[in-house]
Amino acid sequence: MTQTIQANSLVTLNYRISLDSGQPVISTFEGKPATLQLGANEMMPQLEARLAGLEDGSYHSFTLTPEEGFGPYRPELIETVRRQDMPDEPIEAMTIMEFVAPDGSRYSGLVREIDDTQAKVDFNHPLAGKTITLDVEIIGIL
C-alpha cells in the first residue's frame, strides 16, 4: 500500500533548492537524506504544502515564485547600524552576522557596506526575491 504525506507526517526525503539558473543552493541528493516532521516548523509552510499528498517513492520538481518561496525582496529591510553597536572585531563587507533583538531572539543580516562609523545591513533572506526550483524525492513516510 502506497503512503502519502499528511499534515503531520514524519518524512525522509532528498531535496534540492536551485536558482533559476539551475545553480543548486542546497542539496541532500549527494549526501544523507533529511528527515522532517511536518507541522513542527522545521520547513516553511509553503514548502510543506507542496509536500502534502505526495507518495512514498515519488520524485517531484516545483518552481516557486518569490511570493511562494522566500518572499519578495524588501528594500526596507536594509538598515544602517552604528558601528559602535556591532562587535568590536574586524568586519568585512559581504559578511553574514548574527544580531540579537531586545527580546533575545536572533536573526542574521548581510553586511553590504561598512566603514568606521556605520554599516548597511541587509536583513532579507538570501533567497528573497528569487524564483527557485524545489526538487524532492520521497524516501519514506511515517
Residue frames relative to the residue before (quaternion, step in Angstrom):
aa qw qx qy qz dx dy dz
M 1.0000 0.0000 0.0000 0.0000 0.00 0.00 0.00
T 0.3645 -0.7399 0.5288 0.2001 3.57 -0.82 1.00
Q 0.2742 -0.7530 0.5772 0.1568 3.54 -0.94 0.95
T 0.1897 -0.7582 0.6097 0.1321 3.53 -1.23 0.53
I 0.5575 -0.6177 0.4461 0.3295 3.54 -1.17 0.64
Q 0.1571 -0.7715 0.6140 0.0563 3.53 -0.93 1.04
A 0.7444 -0.4428 0.2777 0.4156 3.59 -1.31 0.22
N 0.7879 0.2673 -0.1503 0.5341 3.63 1.10 -0.55
S 0.3216 0.7838 -0.4803 0.2271 3.61 1.21 0.40
L 0.3270 -0.6468 0.6442 0.2444 3.50 -1.34 0.49
V 0.0479 -0.8397 0.5382 -0.0543 3.57 -0.50 1.24
T 0.1597 -0.7294 0.6553 0.1140 3.55 -1.05 0.84
L 0.1375 0.8070 -0.5523 0.1572 3.54 -0.72 1.09
N 0.3375 -0.6340 0.6327 0.2894 3.48 -1.39 0.19
Y 0.0253 0.7967 -0.6038 0.0102 3.56 -1.06 0.71
R 0.0879 -0.7612 0.6405 0.0513 3.50 -1.27 0.53
I 0.1344 -0.7392 0.6545 0.0846 3.54 -1.02 0.89
S 0.0248 -0.8063 0.5893 -0.0438 3.56 -0.73 1.16
L 0.4951 -0.6247 0.5165 0.3130 3.53 -1.27 0.50
D 0.7223 -0.4212 0.3293 0.4387 3.57 -1.31 0.19
S 0.6519 0.5341 -0.3029 0.4449 3.58 1.08 -0.76
G 0.5436 -0.6044 0.4035 0.4200 3.57 1.26 -0.33
Q 0.4955 0.6609 -0.4255 0.3696 3.59 1.27 -0.16
P 0.3608 -0.7354 0.5262 0.2283 3.61 -0.66 1.06
V 0.2949 -0.7335 0.5881 0.1708 3.55 -1.09 0.81
I 0.7699 -0.0845 0.0839 0.6270 3.54 1.03 -0.88
S 0.0637 0.8033 -0.5877 0.0724 3.56 -1.02 0.79
T 0.2286 -0.7528 0.5999 0.1456 3.54 -1.12 0.74
F 0.4349 0.7340 -0.4428 0.2758 3.61 1.25 -0.14
E 0.7176 0.4398 -0.2515 0.4779 3.59 1.06 -0.70
G 0.7653 0.3162 -0.1693 0.5345 3.59 1.24 -0.18
K 0.7943 -0.2567 0.2412 0.4950 3.50 -1.00 -0.95
P 0.4777 -0.6665 0.4833 0.3066 3.64 -0.87 0.87
A 0.4387 -0.6684 0.5361 0.2710 3.54 -1.29 0.42
T 0.1621 -0.7350 0.6449 0.1328 3.55 -1.22 0.54
L 0.0239 -0.8197 0.5688 -0.0628 3.55 -0.65 1.18
Q 0.3039 -0.7110 0.6060 0.1867 3.52 -1.16 0.74
L 0.3104 -0.7525 0.5468 0.1960 3.58 -0.47 1.14
G 0.7759 0.3194 -0.2600 0.4778 3.53 -1.09 0.74
A 0.6486 0.5153 -0.3160 0.4626 3.61 1.27 0.01
N 0.5186 -0.6734 0.3862 0.3584 3.60 1.25 0.43
E 0.3834 0.7099 -0.4982 0.3176 3.59 1.08 0.71
M 0.7622 0.1775 -0.0930 0.6156 3.56 1.28 -0.38
M 0.6079 -0.5575 0.4116 0.3877 3.56 -1.13 0.60
P 0.5822 -0.6187 0.3941 0.3506 3.63 -0.92 0.85
Q 0.6647 0.5035 -0.3246 0.4465 3.61 0.94 -0.78
L 0.6368 0.4828 -0.3374 0.4976 3.62 1.15 -0.49
E 0.6107 0.5397 -0.3443 0.4660 3.60 1.05 -0.74
A 0.6356 0.5477 -0.3319 0.4311 3.58 0.96 -0.85
R 0.6314 0.5306 -0.3310 0.4586 3.59 1.10 -0.66
L 0.6698 0.5099 -0.2953 0.4518 3.60 1.14 -0.61
A 0.5537 0.6368 -0.3937 0.3646 3.59 1.10 -0.66
G 0.8134 0.2484 -0.2144 0.4803 3.55 -0.90 1.02
L 0.5232 0.6261 -0.4316 0.3848 3.61 1.22 -0.14
E 0.4139 -0.7353 0.4937 0.2106 3.56 -1.10 0.72
D 0.6256 -0.5246 0.4477 0.3647 3.49 -1.32 0.61
G 0.8167 0.2487 -0.1940 0.4832 3.59 -0.93 0.93
S 0.5927 0.5977 -0.3675 0.3955 3.60 1.22 -0.03
Y 0.2550 -0.7279 0.6172 0.1557 3.56 -1.34 0.39
H 0.0192 0.8028 -0.5935 0.0535 3.57 -0.92 0.94
S 0.1448 -0.7544 0.6339 0.0896 3.52 -1.27 0.56
F 0.0553 -0.8009 0.5960 -0.0149 3.58 -0.81 1.06
T 0.2315 -0.7205 0.6319 0.1675 3.55 -1.12 0.71
L 0.0940 -0.8035 0.5876 0.0172 3.55 -0.80 1.05
T 0.4005 -0.6877 0.5547 0.2429 3.55 -0.91 0.97
P 0.6884 -0.4535 0.3280 0.4613 3.62 -1.18 0.21
E 0.6582 0.5177 -0.3156 0.4463 3.60 0.96 -0.81
E 0.6927 0.4532 -0.2669 0.4936 3.59 1.10 -0.67
G 0.7213 0.4330 -0.2306 0.4890 3.58 1.18 -0.53
F 0.8487 -0.1372 0.1428 0.4904 3.54 -0.43 -1.24
G 0.6361 -0.5722 0.3081 0.4161 3.55 1.25 0.43
P 0.6033 -0.5498 0.4232 0.3932 3.55 -1.27 0.28
Y 0.5218 -0.5856 0.4990 0.3685 3.57 -1.24 0.38
R 0.1334 -0.8141 0.5646 0.0245 3.57 -0.74 1.09
P 0.3645 -0.7656 0.4886 0.2054 3.61 -0.33 1.23
E 0.6128 0.5689 -0.3563 0.4170 3.61 1.10 -0.57
L 0.6202 0.5332 -0.3500 0.4567 3.61 1.25 -0.16
I 0.5325 0.5309 -0.4413 0.4898 3.57 1.26 0.36
E 0.0306 -0.8241 0.5637 -0.0464 3.55 -0.60 1.19
T 0.3825 -0.6669 0.5838 0.2608 3.51 -1.28 0.49
V 0.0970 -0.7905 0.6048 0.0053 3.55 -0.75 1.13
R 0.4514 -0.6786 0.5041 0.2857 3.56 -0.88 0.94
R 0.5481 -0.6374 0.4320 0.3267 3.55 -0.95 0.89
Q 0.6378 0.5414 -0.3308 0.4366 3.61 1.04 -0.70
D 0.6649 0.4799 -0.3027 0.4857 3.60 1.23 -0.31
M 0.6172 0.5139 -0.3324 0.4945 3.55 1.33 0.15
P 0.6719 -0.4889 0.3462 0.4356 3.62 -1.19 0.33
D 0.4346 -0.6951 0.5156 0.2493 3.55 -1.08 0.78
E 0.4735 0.6088 -0.4726 0.4264 3.52 0.44 1.32
P 0.6183 -0.5334 0.3934 0.4223 3.59 -1.16 0.34
I 0.0191 -0.7789 0.6259 -0.0344 3.56 -0.89 1.01
E 0.1803 -0.7915 0.5780 0.0836 3.54 -0.84 0.99
A 0.6069 -0.5266 0.4440 0.3966 3.53 -1.27 0.44
M 0.8030 0.2518 -0.2479 0.4799 3.55 -1.24 0.73
T 0.4703 0.6238 -0.4600 0.4221 3.56 1.17 0.69
I 0.3137 -0.7181 0.5841 0.2114 3.58 -0.99 0.80
M 0.0723 -0.7993 0.5965 -0.0061 3.55 -0.84 1.07
E 0.3491 -0.6985 0.5790 0.2346 3.54 -1.23 0.49
F 0.1377 -0.7764 0.6135 0.0438 3.53 -1.00 0.95
V 0.2852 -0.7401 0.5842 0.1720 3.57 -1.19 0.57
A 0.3461 -0.7369 0.5500 0.1866 3.56 -0.81 1.06
P 0.6822 -0.4900 0.3424 0.4211 3.60 -1.20 0.33
D 0.6832 0.4723 -0.2907 0.4751 3.62 1.12 -0.59
G 0.6039 -0.5957 0.3392 0.4067 3.59 1.31 0.08
S 0.5182 0.6243 -0.4344 0.3912 3.59 1.23 -0.17
R 0.3175 -0.7513 0.5545 0.1654 3.55 -1.18 0.62
Y 0.0396 0.7837 -0.6189 0.0357 3.53 -1.12 0.70
S 0.3974 -0.7330 0.5141 0.2015 3.53 -1.17 0.68
G 0.0393 -0.7755 0.6296 0.0246 3.51 -1.25 0.58
L 0.3785 -0.7047 0.5581 0.2208 3.53 -1.19 0.66
V 0.3202 -0.7313 0.5714 0.1902 3.58 -0.68 1.12
R 0.2019 -0.8092 0.5442 0.0908 3.58 -0.38 1.23
E 0.7827 -0.0025 0.0412 0.6210 3.58 1.01 -0.87
I 0.0382 0.7949 -0.6050 0.0265 3.58 -1.11 0.61
D 0.0124 0.7556 -0.6548 -0.0114 3.53 -1.21 0.68
D 0.7725 -0.3739 0.2338 0.4568 3.61 -1.20 -0.25
T 0.7658 0.3870 -0.2031 0.4718 3.61 1.12 -0.51
Q 0.8289 0.0014 0.0362 0.5582 3.60 1.06 -0.63
A 0.2166 -0.7437 0.6148 0.1486 3.50 -1.39 0.19
K 0.3015 -0.6835 0.6259 0.2242 3.55 -1.22 0.57
V 0.0546 -0.8153 0.5754 -0.0355 3.55 -0.56 1.25
D 0.2483 -0.7693 0.5798 0.1017 3.54 -0.86 1.09
F 0.1620 -0.8216 0.5446 0.0460 3.57 -0.55 1.23
N 0.3862 0.6905 -0.5044 0.3460 3.60 1.22 0.38
H 0.5395 -0.5522 0.5021 0.3896 3.57 -1.22 0.44
P 0.5811 -0.6149 0.3943 0.3587 3.64 -0.96 0.74
L 0.7250 0.3980 -0.2481 0.5043 3.62 1.14 -0.47
A 0.3717 0.7264 -0.4966 0.2960 3.60 1.26 0.16
G 0.8095 0.2620 -0.2096 0.4819 3.54 -1.01 0.86
K 0.6581 0.5068 -0.3029 0.4672 3.58 1.25 -0.04
T 0.3838 -0.6558 0.5970 0.2573 3.54 -1.15 0.72
I 0.0835 -0.8124 0.5769 0.0141 3.58 -0.84 0.96
T 0.2956 -0.6939 0.6179 0.2220 3.52 -1.36 0.29
L 0.1415 -0.7655 0.6247 0.0615 3.54 -0.94 0.96
D 0.0762 -0.7705 0.6327 0.0155 3.56 -0.68 1.17
V 0.0044 0.8060 -0.5913 0.0262 3.58 -0.88 0.94
E 0.1117 -0.7389 0.6611 0.0673 3.51 -1.18 0.77
I 0.2572 -0.7840 0.5495 0.1312 3.58 -0.46 1.21
I 0.1919 -0.8142 0.5445 0.0614 3.56 -0.57 1.23
G 0.8031 -0.1180 0.1088 0.5739 3.59 0.94 -0.83
I 0.1381 -0.7774 0.6116 0.0506 3.54 -1.20 0.66
L 0.0563 -0.7735 0.6305 0.0320 3.57 -0.95 0.91
